[in-house]
């Protein structure tokens, strides 16, 4: 189970993100919730790509950028993720409960995979694993 302090931290971050979202200048606010979700999801993708650019995975830029730059991009990802949670209408309690459920499922899958059992992976069974 997630301890109370960590869950409170998540609640606090969501409150800060909601506060920030309310301060967006009126002419830049997206009035349609579904469009807002799309914009937040695209922002999440964009910031993830920017993060990947900082870690040095490209052959023409094989050296990572500073830890500070990497952390900045990870933080931008968090901003958009929190915004996506807010716009989705799910509470952080919903997200935590679903995460814990999925965590247990993934642990079981990984244990099965260690034993050569990929029956949970439809793609693997299509390939005969």
N, C-alpha and C positions, 0 to 999 in steps of 0.2 A: 504494500500500500504506500501511497505517496504521503510523506509526513506533512503535518499541518503547516510548518514554516514554508516549505516549498510551494504548497498549494496557495498559501497566502501571497507569496511572491508572484505567482502566476496571475492571481486576481489583481494584484497591484499593477502589474504590467498592462493588463487589459484595461484597467481604469485609466492609466496614463495614455494609452493609445487612443481610447475613446475621447479623452480630453483633447488630444492633438487633432483628432479627426474633426471635432467641433470647431476648432480654430481655423480650419481651411477657409480661405476667403470665399465668400458666397459665390462669386463668379466661377470658381473652380470646383465647387461641390457637385458631385454626381447625384442627381435626384432619384434615379431609378436604382433600387437595391440590386437587381440582377446585373445591371451594367457595372455597379460598384464592385460586385464580386468578381466580374471578369477583369476589371482594371486591377484589382488587388492581386488576382491570380497571375496576371501578366507581369505585374511588378515583382512578384515572388520569383517568377521565371527569370526576368531580366537581372535581378540582383543575384540570383544563383549563378547565372552566366558570368556576371562581373566578379563574383567570388572565385569562380574557376579560373578566371584570367589572372588572379593574384597568386595562385599557388604554383605557377610555373609548369603547367602541363603541356604547353604548346612547344613544338620543336623550335620555333623561331624566338621563343621567349622562355627558355628552359629554367630560368632562375626565379624562384618565388619572390614576390614583393615583400615588403616589411610585414611583420606580425601585426603592426598597427593597421595597415591597409587591409589585411585579411580580416581582422576583427571588425573593422568598419563595415565591410561588405556582409559579414555574418549578421551584424546588428541590423543592417538594412533588410536582410531576409526576415529577421524576427519582426521588424515593424510591419512588413506586409503580411506575414503569417498571422500576427495578432489582429490586424485589420480584417483579414479574411474570416477569422473566428467571429469577430464582432458582427460582421455583415451576414454571416451564415445563420445567425440566430441561436447557435449552440452556446451553452455555457461552458466555462472552463471545466466545471465538474463533469459535464457530458464528455468533453474531450479527454479528460484524465481517465474516466471510467472506460471509454472505448480504447484508449491507449493501453491500459492495463490488460484488458481482454485480448487485444491483438498481440500484446507482448507474450502472453501465455501461449497463444496459438503459434506464434513464430518460434518460441522455445521448443515446442513439441515438433514443429517442422524441422528445425535444425538438428534435433536429436535423431529424428527419423532419417534425415539425409546422411548423418554420420554413419548410420547403419545401412546405407544404400537404398533406403526406401524413399522414393520420390513420388509416391502415389498421390500426394496432395497437390502436386504441380502438374496441371493438365498439359503444359508444354513439354514437360519431361516425359510423360507417358506417351505423347504423340511421337517422340523421338526414340522411344524404346528404352528409356533409362529406368 
